[in-house]
Amino acid sequence: MAGEAFDDLTDVYEAMIDWPKRLANETPFYRRCCEQVGVRAVLDVACGTGHHAAMFHSWALRVEAADISPRMIERARSNFGEPTGLRWVVRGFDEPTQAVEPFDLVLCVGNSLALATDLATVERAIEQMLAAVRPGGAVVIQTLNLWRLPDGPCTWQKCRRVALPQGQSLVVKGVHRCGDRGYVELIVTVCSGDVAMRTESVAFLGLQAAELEQVLRRNGVAQVTVFGGYQEQPYEPSKSVDLLIVARK
């Protein structure tokens, strides 16, 4: 399961992402989405270390944020606390939500849905997201667009010196495609004291816009809009970095 693969990489995950830069890029999209849908309550079904959930909560929205990894939820709670209106839950994205009221916006972003073990799990996850959102509400799904990558060679994306609990470290991250599967490659080298190196390869599904739209429409979605990124540019399979879907129930 994805949670097992990433559970002891929480510190690396947190250190590798420039959260202020990422959220600055994504905020205008989410602001528009919240205004169009009339959002008061948000469910983040794969929240990681909680930055999106905390952003929505800072907008005076009620937020429930779940992740399959207990370590991720521990870090989210440590990062942001658990004030009124912000709830952290350990739960997989294909498990039912025990909410008293439906949500206005449900999101599964950060390539999380592609970490499902198979397409049947993807469909169950989408079914649960739609079950949790009210009629007229929206589901937002974002994954890496695997199809712009060449089949075979690794595209190295980041090389960053970070402070980890083990000491000062160098982390290198890459991604590559092998047929219809993608792989995130991590090389973590601890530079303090005795040099130690760890490698990690995490597989993910190459999800396609058409198959996701089919699943959404089979589950009663009235409107599906596909973008190539958070600036709402057209989706081009051979060029777009992201596959971003907004589904209105």
C-alpha positions in Angstrom: 0.0 0.0 0.0 1.1 3.6 -0.6 0.9 4.4 3.1 3.5 1.7 3.9 5.8 2.9 1.2 5.8 6.5 2.4 5.3 6.1 6.1 8.9 6.4 7.1 9.6 9.1 4.4 7.5 11.7 6.1 10.5 13.9 6.9 11.8 13.7 3.3 8.4 14.4 1.8 8.0 17.5 4.0 11.5 18.8 3.4 11.4 18.4 -0.4 8.3 20.6 -1.0 8.5 24.3 -1.1 5.0 24.7 0.5 4.7 28.6 0.3 5.6 28.5 -3.4 3.3 25.5 -4.1 0.3 27.0 -2.3 0.8 30.4 -3.9 0.6 28.7 -7.3 -2.6 26.8 -6.4 -4.5 29.3 -4.2 -6.2 31.3 -7.0 -7.6 28.0 -8.4 -9.0 26.9 -5.1 -10.4 30.4 -4.4 -12.3 30.3 -7.7 -13.5 26.8 -7.0 -14.7 27.7 -3.5 -16.6 30.8 -4.8 -18.2 28.9 -7.7 -19.4 26.0 -5.6 -20.2 28.0 -2.4 -17.9 26.0 -0.2 -18.3 25.9 3.6 -16.9 22.4 4.3 -13.9 20.6 2.7 -12.7 17.0 2.8 -9.1 16.3 1.9 -9.0 12.5 1.4 -5.1 12.2 1.1 -3.9 15.1 3.1 -0.3 14.2 3.6 1.3 16.6 6.2 -1.8 18.8 6.1 -0.8 22.0 4.3 -3.9 22.1 2.0 -6.2 21.3 4.9 -4.7 24.1 7.0 -5.0 26.5 4.1 -8.7 25.8 3.7 -9.2 26.1 7.5 -7.5 29.5 7.5 -10.3 30.6 5.1 -12.9 29.9 7.9 -14.0 26.6 6.3 -14.8 23.4 8.2 -12.2 20.8 7.2 -11.7 17.1 7.6 -8.4 15.8 6.5 -7.5 12.1 6.2 -4.5 10.0 5.2 -3.7 6.3 5.2 -0.3 7.1 6.9 -0.4 7.6 10.7 3.0 9.3 10.5 1.6 11.8 8.0 -1.4 12.5 10.3 1.0 12.9 13.3 3.0 15.4 11.4 -0.1 17.3 10.3 -1.4 17.5 13.8 2.0 18.6 15.0 2.3 21.3 12.2 -1.2 22.8 12.6 -2.8 21.5 15.8 -6.5 20.5 15.9 -8.5 23.7 16.5 -12.3 23.8 16.2 -13.3 23.1 12.6 -10.1 21.1 11.6 -10.2 17.4 12.1 -7.4 14.8 11.3 -8.3 11.2 10.6 -6.2 8.1 9.7 -8.2 6.6 6.8 -7.6 5.3 3.2 -9.2 7.2 0.4 -11.2 4.2 -0.6 -12.8 3.9 2.8 -16.2 5.4 3.7 -16.3 8.8 5.4 -18.3 8.9 8.7 -19.5 12.5 8.4 -22.7 13.8 9.8 -23.2 16.2 6.9 -21.9 16.0 3.3 -19.0 18.2 2.2 -19.1 20.9 -0.5 -15.6 20.2 -1.8 -13.7 17.0 -1.8 -10.1 16.9 -3.0 -7.5 14.2 -3.8 -4.3 15.9 -5.0 -0.6 15.6 -5.0 -0.7 12.5 -7.3 -2.3 10.6 -4.4 -5.0 8.8 -6.4 -2.3 7.3 -8.7 -0.7 5.6 -5.7 -3.7 3.2 -5.6 -2.7 -0.4 -6.1 -5.0 -0.9 -9.1 -7.9 0.7 -11.1 -10.5 -1.1 -9.0 -9.2 0.8 -6.0 -9.2 4.0 -8.0 -12.9 3.5 -8.8 -13.7 2.7 -5.1 -11.9 5.9 -4.0 -13.9 8.0 -6.5 -17.1 6.4 -5.4 -16.3 7.3 -1.7 -15.4 10.8 -2.7 -18.7 11.3 -4.5 -20.6 9.8 -1.7 -19.1 12.4 0.7 -19.9 15.4 -1.4 -23.4 17.1 -1.6 -25.3 17.5 -4.9 -24.0 20.5 -6.6 -20.6 20.1 -4.8 -17.3 19.4 -6.5 -14.6 16.8 -6.4 -11.1 17.9 -7.4 -8.5 15.2 -8.5 -4.9 16.1 -9.5 -2.3 13.6 -10.6 1.0 13.7 -12.5 0.5 13.5 -16.2 2.6 10.4 -16.8 2.1 10.5 -20.6 4.3 13.5 -21.2 7.3 11.5 -20.0 9.4 9.3 -22.4 9.2 5.6 -21.9 12.3 4.5 -20.0 14.8 7.2 -18.9 14.4 8.9 -15.5 13.7 12.6 -15.4 15.6 14.0 -12.4 13.5 16.8 -10.9 15.1 17.9 -7.6 18.4 17.9 -5.8 18.2 19.5 -2.4 20.2 19.7 0.7 17.9 19.3 3.7 18.0 18.9 7.4 16.6 15.5 8.5 16.5 14.0 12.0 19.4 11.8 10.8 21.5 14.9 10.0 22.2 17.1 7.0 21.2 15.2 3.9 21.2 15.4 0.2 17.9 14.3 -1.5 17.6 13.6 -5.2 14.2 13.0 -6.7 13.2 11.8 -10.1 10.3 10.2 -12.0 10.1 7.9 -15.0 7.7 5.9 -17.0 7.7 2.2 -17.8 4.8 1.5 -20.1 1.6 2.4 -18.2 3.3 2.7 -14.8 5.3 5.5 -13.3 8.0 5.4 -10.6 9.2 8.1 -8.2 12.9 7.5 -7.5 14.4 8.9 -4.3 18.1 8.9 -3.3 18.7 10.1 0.3 22.3 10.6 1.4 23.0 11.5 5.0 26.1 13.6 5.0 26.6 14.1 8.7 29.1 11.8 10.5 29.2 8.5 8.7 27.8 8.9 5.2 24.8 6.7 4.6 22.6 6.3 1.5 19.1 5.0 1.0 17.2 4.6 -2.2 13.5 4.2 -2.7 11.4 3.5 -5.7 7.6 4.0 -5.5 5.3 2.8 -8.3 2.2 4.7 -9.4 -0.5 4.2 -12.0 -0.6 6.1 -15.2 -4.2 7.4 -15.0 -5.8 8.8 -18.1 -8.3 11.6 -18.3 -10.8 9.6 -20.3 -10.9 6.6 -17.9 -11.3 8.9 -14.9 -14.1 10.8 -16.6 -15.9 7.5 -17.4 -15.7 6.5 -13.7 -17.0 9.8 -12.6 -19.9 9.8 -15.0 -20.8 6.2 -14.1 -21.2 7.5 -10.6 -23.6 10.3 -11.4 -21.4 13.3 -12.1 -23.1 15.9 -14.2 -20.1 17.9 -15.3 -16.4 17.1 -15.8 -13.8 19.7 -16.7 -10.2 18.7 -17.4 -7.2 21.0 -17.1 -3.5 20.7 -17.6 -2.7 22.6 -14.5 -3.8 25.0 -11.8 -3.9 28.0 -14.2 -6.8 26.1 -15.9 -4.9 25.7 -19.1 -6.1 23.1 -21.6 -5.0 19.5 -20.9 -2.5 18.2 -23.5 -1.5 14.5 -22.9 1.9 15.0 -24.6 2.8 18.3 -22.8 0.9 19.0 -19.6 2.7 18.4 -16.3 -0.6 17.8 -14.4 -3.9 16.1 -15.0 -6.4 18.2 -13.0 -10.1 17.3 -13.0 -13.0 19.2 -11.5 -16.2 17.1 -11.3 -19.5 18.7 -10.3 -22.0 16.3 -8.7 
